Amino acid sequence: MSSDPGSAVGAAMPVDDSGFHAIGRMPMHGLRREPEFALDGTWDFQLLDTPTQPLGDRWRSVTVPELWTMREDSDRPQYTNIPMPFEEMPPRIPQRNPTGVYRRTVELPALGDRRVILHVGAAEGLLRAVVNDRPVGLSTDSHLAAEFDITDACGPGVNTVVLVVSKWSSVSYLEDQDQWWQSGLSRSVYLYTVAPQRIADLHVRADFEPATGRGALRAEIATAGLEHLAESGWTVDCRILGRTDTLPVEPRRPAPALPAPVDERGVRPEPRFPVDMLDLLSLRAADAPIPDRLAPFASRFGQSLHSGPAPGKAVLERDDLDVRAWSAETPHLYELEARLRAPDGTVVDTARCRIGFRRVEIDGRDLLVNGKRILIQGVNRHDVHSRTGRVISREDLLADLSVLKRGNVNAIRTSHYPNSPEFTQLCDELGFYVVAEADIEGHAFAATLCDDPRYLPTFVERISRMVLRDRNHPSVIMWSLGNETGYGANHDASAAWLRRFDSSRPVHYEGAIAADWHGGHAATDVVCPMYPSFDAVRAYATDPRADRPFIMCEYAYSQGNSTGGLAEYWRMIETLPGLQGGFIWGFKDHALDPAGDGKYRYGGDFGDGPNNGPALLYGIVFADGTPKPAWYEARGLFAAVRIVSTAEQALAGELTLRNRHTFADLSRYDIEVQVETEDGPAATTPLDVGALAAGAETTVELPSRIMALLAEHPLALTVTVHTSETTPWAPAGTVLAHEQVRFPRPAVTFPGPAAVTVEVDADGALWHPLLRRAPRLCLWRALTDTDRAVKMDQRFVRSGFFQLTQKSVEIGRRDDDVTIRTQFLTAFGDEVQHTRTVRAVAAADYVITEAVRLPDGTPDGLRVGVEWELVDGFTDAEWVGLGPWENYPDRRSSAQLGRWHSTVDDLSTPYLRPQENGGRGEVTELIVTGPAGTVTTTHQPLHVTVGRHSTAQLEAAAHWWELPPSEATVVHLDVAHRGLGEILGPDTAPEFRLDRTDYTWQWRLRLEPGMS
């Protein structure tokens, strides 16, 4: 190889670092060619500062696929949301352009006349391919494969393959997605061989007619190396549904032409066509009446001027097929096989694909699949892995999709680029609706790139290559033009091509409606906004101008402890017209852990600048795939089974369930019912609902053992849905949902006073050996990412509640009661009044009455309650209230009422950037135990948090792993706790804000030291 990796390419190709023009890259297709010579594994590698820097003598070994940014100190991952990571303007390329040079050898046998194809699954950056010092191609489009015919550059024996990846090009401006900037070879590299005459592509349209329940099929098999033959004699055997059809490969046909003029005058010429025959062109186009004298020629004339089947193609058309329809709930697939035969009968090539019969259409304001209105219970998913960056194995994909299936998610938007082919295959098999999105996001220059003619070919090319690769997949129900690149002529041109090329799927693009939900028809068939307010959604649903399905492409931004309001979105989706769901932002945190030391990192942690910090920690699962509490909230809202009867009906012995599926019955599930009591769950009993049809309801009679417990003041009746059989995404018995009917809870009562003296110190604080810090008024929580959001405008900091300084304290005794009146000053000098009355009802057993008055004009707060800390030696907690997972006032629709147990360590939710976490709502009893003793609280329903760290410690740490080890137990009891809201969407609803100035509550505290 030459010392300059770019020079070998430049010697045979135009010098073009822009990336606007692919060189030597083969056309995209939808075939899956298996590797014959796998090139994954060990490669030699050098990292250069620029593409023109000479190579050195030292190579290091790396394992492909890989991203060098995950291991090279000189070029680390960088996270920006909107800005480009360099100071240039399109289409300029920064002078420093890290360039990775990958080199390896491959030994090939003699291959006869077969063509050798180099497949590069994905190269993040501008790719140059060189074989045996001979340049073979150049490509960009970081998330789709590039293939090069290297036959003329290789031969029998040892061959050297060099892949040169430059991080930046002019088209990098279209890859400005909200993720880490990385570079390298992120998908597999291999060689395969094909015959000179072969199947070049396979396009299958498998339709389903809902009215008849029958399928129709059109399969178009394109060949290479045959399109020039006037008489081919080649055929394609196409096998589907147990039948094989032999199809001719269309030969080349002469171009249609009018007869040549005849100048012979020696013989009277006979008329060859009627007078005014050319009028047929315009008459037919106008759909005008055809004169009788022209009628006999009309059909023949039209055929001669319109092209027939394309040469080199074979077409199969079948209808009235007995098939089962594909949907995300019923992902029925059929295998289609095409075999290309030479005139002598030899099979020279075979292609296979799995297809699903289904129809996608829009009818007014409804997106229909197989004639039925579906709900999009979706997420946005990036390719991301904490150890490898964006190198994703099939096992990783299956793990991701399994978590989503177990969370009742039915749709995925491939934000913001095509995922690997294995992803779409798995979506076909497991059952997901996919919005396939092109690799186009020019966020930093969104206002200009969309109208820049220099970028028009790249827009169309990226969209068309995605479509050519994925069009046979039934899971793909919409095409997306990309993300956050404004709206301009390039989008309209791309959408026009797309609709013409594939009329079987709607087009999606948020930018077209970003400024006007009633506009943008040229570039989107759905109204697909980002992070709309609740009022805006309600307004659109009832607006007579609304004319398209409303499907949010992004909503419920789930950064940190958030996703408040998801239930309100779904209340509207399920009750208002035209609303069909959306895609939660997003699926998984993008935290990276290259060293595997458990110290996950976010923007800025690699010394990267500029950066957008923790803004990429927006998943409903953590970076390791562990569900967050928001995942459980979504799972409940998306569940297949919903209780639609009341508590009164349950107490009368009846329970009505609805199947929320659109296509599938409930025969695949086992359903149980149990009673939640103050002592815990009881009487778990199978519930037979049969094969309840999609959309149907059934009323079942509750078993006698359930009814006996319902007569004893239970907390709730819980219905649990399990998988009945093992599937690729879950073992049998996996819980998919809990639904509850809750019953009225009795008022909490407290015992009368006892002749016991209450001990307090000079500040009025209770004293007890189990208390490291006595209960003290607390108005502050460790700010969540949403609390810190720009839209909040430091509202909570302005309150000054993060610091309460004792100004004065008055301690009074009456009988055995102690009343402590404390005045606090906030950080900015406002007064907070706190009155506490403590009554002993036994030794170390107190009933405490609290009253708090906040400064007049306090617009909003975070919490009102008390905080205290126990000594070391407490390990477990038990509570009666909402659980078992973390929940907050606006994110608790899927939490369950019952008695729960957890270790203290497991009560916290380890958000990577520490913040308020671990809360449980509507708690009436809390018991904290361990070798040190037992501490019990009882009270009206309060919001409770138990963890190892104080609010101050949480706010002081930048990462969860930086929190100091702690055996302390910190407890919060809140009479009011603010909802969570979300960063980019609506704030928490008014009913979940703290806008009062006066709060009162009563609670009981019992402290029992351990035997030690």
N, C-alpha and C positions, 0 to 999 in steps of 0.2 A: 504494500500500500504506500501511496505517496506520503510525504511528511505533512502535507496540508490536506486535511480531509475535504475541504471545500474545493481545492484545486482540481481534484480528479473529477468531481461533478461538473465544475465549470468548464473543463476541457471539452465536454461533449454536449453541454446544455447551455442555453442562454443564462447569463449571470442574473439571477433573480432571487433575491433574499426576501421578497415581499410576502411570499406565500399565497399571492393571489392566483397563481397559475400552477396547477399540478402538472408534472412532467412524467410521462411514462407510466402513470397510474392507470390500472385497468378499470373498466366500468364497474360500478357497484352492482351487486346482485343479491338475491335472497337465498342462495344455496349454502348449505353447510358442507364444506369440503373438509374431510378429516385429515389430520397431519400424517404425512408419510415419513417425514424427516423432522422430528421435533427439535427445535432450537432453543427451547426453554432450558435454563440451567446456567452453567458457568460461561461467562464471557469475559474478555479483557476489556478494561475501561480506562479512559482518561477524561478528565474534566478540564476544558479550556475556558479562558475568559471570553474569547470571541471565536466565531467560526473560522477566522483567517489565521489564528495563532498556530504556529507550527507544533506538531506533535512532539512530545518528549520521548525519552527512551524507557520511561518507567510506566508500566501498566499495573493495574491492580485487578483482582478477580472479583466479579460481582455476580449475583444470581438474577437472571431475567425470568419473568418480568419484575421490574423494580423501578422506583423513582429515586434518582440520585439525591434529590432534596431531602429525603428522609435519613440520609447518612453523611452527606458531605458538609463539612463545617463552613466551607466557603460559599455555599449557596443553600441556605436553609429554607424551610417552608415559610411563606409569608401570607398573612391573612388581611385582605382588604375586602370590604363590601362593595363600595362604589368606586373609589379612586383607583386608577391604574397605579401599579407600584413603581412607576418611573415618570419623570417629568418630560414627556414628549407629547406631540399632537399627531393624530392619525394623518398619514400612514407611516410616520417616521418610526424607526427602530432604534432603541437605545444603543449607545456605543458599547457599553458592557452587555454582552449577550452570552451568558453561560452556555457552553456547548458540550454535550456529552458524546464521546466517541466510543461505540460498542463494537467489539471485534471478536469473531470466533471462526472456527473452521468447521466444515461439514464434509464428510466423505460421501460421494455419490457413486452409484454403479452406472454402467452403461444403460441408458434409458431409451435407446432407439429413437423413434420420432416423437416421443412424448414431450410435451411442453412442461417446463419447470416453473412453478409459480411461488414467489416469495410472499408470504402473508405476514403482515405486521398488524397485530390486533388493535393496537392503539399506541401512538407516539405523541406525548404531550409536548407539542412544540412543532417546529418545522423539521420534517424528516427528509434526509437524503440517504439513498441506498446505493451502496457500491459493492460489486461482486468481482473479486479478482482484479482489483484496481480499475474496474470498468463501471462508470456510473450507470445505474439502471432506472433511477426515478427520484422524484421529489414530491412531497405531499404535505398538506396540513389537514385540519379537521381532527382535533385531538381525541375525539371519542368515537370515531369510526375507523374501521380497518382500511389499510392501504395494501393493495396487491400489485405486484410487478412481475411481468414475464421475464425471467432471467435466463431463459434457455440459451441465448446467444452469448451469455457471459460466463457460463459454467460448463463443466464437462466431467467425465469420469475421473475419480480420484479425489484428492483433497482440494476443496474450494474455500476461499476466504470471503466471509460476509462482513461488511462494515455498515453499521447504521449510525448516522450522525444526526443528533437531535439538537437543534438550536432552540433555546427557550423562547425567544421573542421573534416575532415577524409582524408584518403589517396587519395580519388577521388576528393577532393576539387581542386587539381591541374588541373583537367580537366574542372573546372568551373571558369576559370580565364578570364571571359569576360570583355569587356570594359564597366563596369557599377558599381553601388554601390555594395559593399559586404553587404548583409543583411542576416537575419536569422529569422525563425519562420514558421508559417503555413500560406502560402500565398493563398491557395485555399480552397474550401469548404470541410468540413468533415461531413460524414453522414453514416448511416447504411441502407442497403437494404437486402431483403431476397430473396432466390431463392429455387426452388424445388431441391431435390437430382438429378433428371433428368431434364436437362435444356438446353437451347441454350447457348453454351459457347462463340461462336464468329460467325461473319457473314462477309464473304468476297465477295464483288461484283465487278466484272469487267464489266463495261458498255461501250462498244466500239461503235464508230461511223465510218461508211465507207463513206468517202467524195465522192467517185465516184458514189455511188448509193443513198446517202442520207438516208440510212437505218441504224438501230442500231442492235447490238447483245449484248446478256447478258449471263454472267455466274455467278451464285450465288452459293457459297459454304457455307452451314450452318453446323457448327461444334457443336456437343452436348457434354455434360458432363454427366457421369453416365450411358452411353449406349454402350460405345465402347467395353465392355467385353462380350456383349450378342451374342451368336451364332445365335440365331433367335430373331430378335428384335420385329418386328411387329409395331414398332414406325414409324410415318410418320411426314413430315413437309408440311404444306400448305403454299405455297409461292405465294403471290399475287402481281402482277405488271401489269400496263397498262390495268386494268380492267379484268384481267384473273387470275384465281387461278389454280395452278398446285399442285397436291399431290405427294410428293416425298418420296420414302422409305429411312429410315435411314439405312445405310449400316451395316450389321452385321459383327461380327468378322469372319474372314476367316482363315482356316488352312494355315500355312506357306507352300509355294510351296516346293516340294521335289521330288526327283527321286524315282522310285519304289524300294522297299527293295530287296536285292539279295535273290534268291531262291536256296537252296541247295538240294532240292528233286531230286533224280536221278532214282527213280523207274519208272517214266513215261517220255517219250521224251517231253521236254518242247517246247511249241510253241514260235516262235519269237514275241517279244513285240514291237520292234522298229527296224528300219533298221540299217545296219552296218554303223559305223562312224556318228551316230546321233549327238554326242557331237560337231562334226565339225560345226553344225548349229550355235553355239554360236559365233565363230570367223568369219564364213562366213557372218552372218548377220551384225556383227559389221563392217566388211570390205566392206559391200555393194557389196559382190562378187556374182557371179552367183550361184544359188542353183541347185545342181544336181537333175535330174528328180526323182531319187529314193528317195530323201529327201523332195521334194517339198510338198507332202501331209501332212507332219508332221511339216512343218516350222511354220505355224501360231499357231498351237496348242502348240508347244514347246515354242514359244515365250511368249504366254499368261501364261503358267504355271510358267515361271521363272520371270515374271515381275509382280509387285504388282498391284492389282486393286484399286478401290476406298478405301480410308481409312475408317476403321470401325468407326461408330458413326457419319458419315457425310452424308448429303444429298446434291445433286448437281442438280441445275436447269440450263439448257442451252436452250436459245431461240435466234433465229436470224430473219433477215428480218423484223425488227420491225419498225413501223411507229412512229418515235420520232423526236422531235426537239433537235438539238444539243446544248450542254452546251458550253458556252464560257464566258469570263469575260464581254463581251458586251451583251450577250444573255444568262443569267444564268437560263436556263430552268431546273427544277428539277422534279423528279418523286419519289413517295413514294413506297418503297418496304416493304412488311410486311411478316414476317415468323412466323408461329404458329406451335409449337411442340405438336403433339397429341400422347397420350398413345394408346396402342392397343384397349382400350375400347372406343376410340373416344374423351376422355377428353382432352381439351387444357390445358397443364401444363405450358407453357411459350410462350411469344410473344416478338419478336424483330422487330424494325422498323428502317429504315434509308432512308434518301433522297439521291438519286443518280442522276448523270448527265451523259448523253451519250456524250463522247468526246474521241478523239484520240490524243495522244502526241507522236511525233516521230521526229527524226533528219534525214534530207535528205541533205547530204553533209555539207554545211556551214549554213544550215537553220534549225532553230527550228520551227516545224510546229504544229499547233493545228487545228485539223479537216481539214488537208491538206493544210492549208494556213499559210504563214509566218506571224508571229506576231511581234510587237514591244513591248519590255518590258519597260514600263514607270513606273518604280518601286521605292520603298523606302525600306530602312532597318528599321524594327520596333522592339523595345524592349517593354516588359511589364514594364511600368513605370507610376506612379501616384504621383504627388507632395505631397499629404497628406498621402497616404498609402504605398508608396514605390512600391511594385510590387503586391499589392492586387488590382485586376482589376475586376470590376463587368461587367455584360453583358451590362449595360447602358454605362459604360466607353468604352467598346469595340465598341459599336455602334457609340458612339460619335467620337472615333478615326477614324473608317472606313468611317464615313460620311464625315469628313473633307477631307479624301483622295479621296473619290469619287467626291466630289465637286471640287477637284483639278485635276481631270482627271487622277489620278494615277490608273493604272490597275494591278499592281503587288506588292507583298510584300515578302520580305525575312525575315523569323522569326529569326532575329539575336538575340542571337546565341543559341537558344534552342526552343523546342516546346512550342508554346503558348497554352492557355487553349483550351479545346474542343469547347467552345462556339465561339472562334475566327474563327476556321476553318469552323464551321457551318455557321457563318455570311458571310465568304468569299464565300462559296458556294452560298448563297442566294443573296448577293449583287452583286457579280461578281468581283473576283480578281483572278489573277494567283498567286500561292503561291509556293515559294521555301521553303520547310519544312526542317529546319536545326536541326541536332542532338545537344544535350547538351554536346558538346565537344569543349573546347578551352583551350589548355595548353600553353598559350602564353609565360609565363615566362620560361618554359622548353620545348619549341616547338622542339628544336633540338634533344631531347632525348626521350620524352614520345611517340613519333610516332613509335619508334622502340623498346620500352620497353615491353617485353613479359608479364610482370606483369600487364600491362594495356590493353593488347589485348582483354581479355574477356569483359572488361568494354566498350571499343570502340564498339565492335560488339553488346553487349547487349543494349547499349543506342540507337544505330541506329535501331536495330531490334524492340525495344519496340516502338519507334516513328512510324515506318512503320506499325506495327500491329495496332496501334491506329488510324492512319490517312489514311490508304490506300483506304478507300471507298470514300474519298472526291474528287470530280472532280476538285476542286480548286487547289489541290496539283498537280503541273505539273513536279516538279523535287524534288529529294531528295538530301540534302546536308550532307556531312560527318562531318560537323562542321566548325570550323574557326580557323585559325592561330595556328595550332598545327604542323607546319612543314609538312614534307611528308615522310612517311616511311611504313614499312611492315604492320603496323596496319591499315593503310588506304587501302592498296591494298587488304588486307584480308576482310575488311569491304565492300569495293566496290564489290568484287567478290561475297560475300554472297548476297548483295543487288540486283545485276543484276540477279542473279539466282532466287532469291525469287520474285522479281517484275520487269519483263522485260518491263512493260508498261510505265515506266518513265525513263528519263535520270538521270544520277548521276552527281552531282556538287561538286567540291572541289577546292578552289582557291590555296591551298598549293601545289597541284600537278603540277601547271603550273607557280608558282611564279617565278621560276628561268629560265623557258624555256616555252614560249607560244606554242611551237611545241611539247612538251613532255607531260608526265603525263597521257597518255591515260589509264593506268590501273585504275586510280582513278577519272577521270572526263571525261564526254562526251561533255563538253563545255569549251571554254576558258573564264575564269571568273576572270580577274585580278582586282586588287585594284588600284585606283587612277593613271591610266596610263597617260602619257604625250600625247599631241595631235599628236606629230610626231610619237610616237610609235603606236598609233591607226591607223594612216594613213598608216604606214609601214606594219602593219599586214594585213590591208584590201587588200592591193595590192600584198602581198607576195604569190607566187605560192605554197608555202608549206602549207599555211593555209588550214585546213581541217575540222574545227569544227565551230559551231556558236560562235560568240564573244559577250558575255553578261557580262558587268562589275558587279561584285558582290558588289563592293563599288566604288563610284565616287562622285564628287561634294561634298566634305566634307564641311558641312554647319555650322561650328562653328562661332558664332558671326556674324558680318557683312561680309558675304563672298558669296560663290556659284557663283563667277564670272566664266565665261567660260562655263556655262551650255548650252548656245545657240550654242557655237562652237562644243561641243560634239554632239549636235543633228543635226547640219548641216552635220557633217560627218556620223552620224548614218543613216540619211535619203538619203544620196547620194552615199555612198561607199558600196561595196559588203561585205556580211558576218557579218556586224555590226547590232546588234538587240537590243541595249539599255542597260539598267542596273538599278542598285538600288542606289538611292541617299543616302548618309550617312549624316543625318539620318532623322527620322520622327519627333521626339519630344525631346526637351531639357530635361535632367534628373535632373533639379534643384528640390530640395526638400523644402517643407514648412510644417514640421510636426506640428507646432503650429498654422498654419492657419492665421498667422499675416501678410502675404504678403511679408515677408522678405525671399525670395527664397535663397537657399544656394547651394554651389557647393563644390568640393573637398577641404578639409582643414577647412571648416567652422564648422565642428563638432569636431575639435581638432584631426582629423584623420591624421595619418602619418605612413608610407609615403602616399603621395597623388599626384594626377595629376591635381589638381586645377580645372580650368574651362573647361578642355578638353572634358567634357561630355555635354557641352552646344552646341550640334551640330545638333539641329533639324531645320527643315523648319517651325515648329510651336513652340511656346513657351511652357513652362511646363504646362500652363493652357489650351493648345489647340488652342490658338489664332494664326492665320496664321502670319508668318513673311513675309517680302517682297520677300524672296526667294520662298515661296509657290506660290505667284502670278506669279513669273517668270516661275516656273514649270507648273502651270496651263495653261499659255498661250502656252508654247511649246508643251504640251500634248493635246491641244484642239482637239475636233473632227472635227472642221471646219477650213479650211485654205483658205485664199484669195490667188489665184494664178494668178490673172490678175494685170495689171500695172495701174499706175496713169493715163496714157494717155487713157487707155481703159475706166476707170471710168469717165473721163471727156467727153468721147464720148458716155456715157450712158450705158455701160455694165460692169457687175461684174461677175467674174468666181470664183466659190467656189468648193472646193474639200472636200469630206467626207473622213477623215483620218481613220475612223473605218475599221476594217478588216471584221466584220460580220454584224453589225447593220446598218440599214438605218437611216435617220435623222427625221423620223416621230415622234420621242419622244421629239423633240425640237421645240421651237418657236424661230424664228430668226427675228431680227430687224436691220434696218439700219438707221443711222443718220449722220448728217454733223457736224463736229467740226469747230467752227468759233472763231474768236478773242473774240467774246462776249459770247461764250459758246455753248453748243449743241443745235441743231435745227432740226426740221422736222423728228422726230422719226417716222419711218414707218415700218409696218410689211413687211417681205420679204418672199415670198412663194417659197420654193425650193422643195416642195413636199417630197415624200419618197425617197430622193436621196440615191441610193444604196451605200453600202460600197465600198470605193475605187474609186467611180465615181466622175465626175465633171459635173457641170452644169453652163451655162451662163444665167444670168437673166438680164432683162431690168430694169434700175433704174427708180423709179417713177418720175413723172414730178416735184413734189415739191422738190425732192432731186436735180434734174437737175438744177432747178432754183437757188438753193443755190450754187451749184458747179460752177456756172458762176461768183460768187462774191468773188473769191480768198479765198477759205476755207483753213483750216489747214489740215483736214483729213476727210476721210469717215470711219465710224466705224460700224462694224457688231458685234452685240451682240447676244450670244446664251444663251437661258434660258431653263430650264426644263418646259415642257408643262403640266405635271401632277405631283402630289405629289407622292413621293417614300419614302421608309423607311429611305433614307439618305438625302432627301432634299424636301422642300415644292415646289409646283408649282411656277414658276417664278424665281427660283434660277439662278443666273448668273453663267454660266460655262466657258465663254470665251468672250474675246473681240479681234477682228481682225481689223486691220486698213490698209487703203491705205493712204499714206501721200503725200501731194502736196508740191511743192517748196514754200518756205517762202520768202517773199520780204525782201530786205535789210532794216535794221533799219536806219532811218534818224534822225538827230538831228537838232533843230532850231539854228538859228544864234545867235551871241552874243547880249547881252543887256548891257546898260550902268549901270551896277551894280557892286559894288566892292565886290570882294571875300575876306572874312575874314578868315585868318589863324593865328595860334599862332606861337610862335618862332620856333617850330619844324616843321612847315608847315602843321599842322593838321587843318582841317576844324573845324569851331566852329558853333554850333547851339544848342539851348536849348533842342532839341529832341535827341541829340547825347550824350550819356554817355561816349562813347569812339568813336573817329572819325575813319573813314576808314583808316586802316593801312595794309601794306604788310603782308601777311601770307603765309608761305611755309610749314606749318605743320598741320597734322590732328591728332586727338587723335588716337593713334595706334590701328588698328584693331587686332584681335587675329592672323590674317594671317600676318600682318605687323610685329608682334612680333615673328613669327614662327622661329624655329631653322634654317630652310632652308634659311631664309632671312639674316642670319648671321649679324644682326644689321646694315644692309645696310643703312637704313634711319637714324639711330642714327649717323652713321659715317658722314653723310652730315652736321651735326650740325645745321640743319634748325629748330630744336625745340626751338632754342633761337636766336633771332635777336636783337643785341644791336646797337643802333644808334651811328655811328662813327662820321659822319659829316652831315650837312644839309646846302644847299644853296637855298635861296628863291629869285627868280627873277620875276619881273613884266614887262609885255609888253602889252601896252594898258590896257585892263581889265583882261587879262589872268594872272594867277599866275603859275609859274613853280617851282616845288620843286624837287631838286636833293638831294637824300639821299644815303649815303653809310652806309650799315649795316655790322656788323661783326657777323658771325655765332658763335656757341658755341666753335668752334675750330679755330677761327681766320680768316676764309676765308671771302672774300669781296663779298657782294651782292649789286648791283647798282639798284636803283629804281628812275625813273623819272616820275613825275606826273604833268600834266598840267590841271589846273582847270579854266573853263570858265563859268561865270554866264550867263544864258539865260533868267533869271527872278529872282525875289527875292527868295532866298532859293531854287534855281533850277539851277543845275550845270551839265555841260557836262565835264566828267573827262577822260583824256587820260593817260593810264598807259603804262610804258615800264620797263621791268625787265631784268637784265642780271645776270645770275647765275655764280658761279665760273667755270672756265674752267675745264673740266674733270668731271663735275657732272654726275654720271652714271645714276641716277634715282632719282625721287622725288615723293612727295605725292600730293602736290597741289601747284598751283601758283594763287594767288588771293588776295583779300582784306577781312578783317574782321572788323566789327564794332558792337557796342552795343548801343541799344536804351534805353531810360529811361523807367521806369515802365509805364504801361498803354496801352500796345499794346496786343490785344487779338486774332486777326484774320489775316490770310494771303490769298492772291489770286495770282495766277500766270498763265502765259501762257507758257506752256512747257510740259515736260513729267510728267505724274502722273497717277493716284492720289497717288500711294504708292511710297515709297522710291525707287530710282533707281540710278545706277552708270554705268560708261561707258561700263563695260563688263557684266552688269546684268540689261539690260533694253530692251531686245527684246520684253517683254510682257507689258512694260509700254505704255501708250497711250498719244498721243499729243492732247492737248486741253486746255481749261481754267478750272482751278480747284480752290476749296476753302477748307480751313481747319482752325481750331483753331491753334494758335501757339503751344499750348500744345500737340496737336495730330500730329504735324509734326515730332516729334522725334520718333525714334524707340527704345524702352527701352530694349536694350540688357542687360542681367543681369550684365555682366562685362562691364561698360561704355566704349564706343569707338566711333569713327567716325560713325555718323548715320544721317539719315533724308535728305540726299541729293536728289535733283531733277535736271535732266539734260535738256539741250537744252531750257533753260528758256530765254524768250525775254522780259518779263515784270513781275515784282514783286510788289505787293501792300500789305503793312502791315498797319493794321488799329486798332483803339481802341480809348478809351476816350482821350488818349494823343494826337491823331492826325492821320495823314496819311503820310506814307513814300512810295514813288514809285521809282522803278528803271526800266529803259528800256535800251536795249543793244542788241548786237549780241547774239546768243545763248550761255549762260554761265551755269555753274553748280552752283546751288544755295542751300544753307543750311540755315534754319531758326530754331532756338531752344532757349531754356531757359538757356543753360549753355555754358560756354566758353570751348575751347579746354583744357585749364589748369585744369578746374574743372572736365572735363570728365576723364582726365588722373589721377587725384588725388584720384578718388573714386574706391573702389574695387567692389562695388555693385551699381546697379541703385538706390536702395532705400537709399543709403548713400549720394546721391547728395543733396546739400542744397536746400531748397525751394527757388524759384526764380521767380520774375515777370519781370525780364529783358528779352530783346529780342536780341539775338546774330545772326548776319547775316554774311554769307560768300558768296561772289561772286567770282567764280574761272574761269579763262580762261582755265585752265588745271587742271584736277583732275585724279589721278591714278585709274586704275581699281582695283578690289578687289582680284581676284584670289581665291585660297583656300589653306588651311594649308598643306594638305598631297599630293594634286595633283599638276597639273601644275600651275605655276604663271600666272598672267594675261598676255595676249598675248602682243607682242612687240608694237602693235599699241595703246595699252592702258597704256603704260609706259611713264614717263616724262623724255625723254632723250635729250631735247633741252636745250640750254643755254639762248636763247633770246625769250621773250614773249611780245606781245603788244596787247592791247585791249582798247576799249572805252565804256563808259557807262554814263548814265544820272541819277542823283539823285535829287528827289524833296521832300522837307520836309515841311509839312503843319501842324502846331500845331492845336490841337482841340479847340473847343469853350471855354472849361473850362480854 
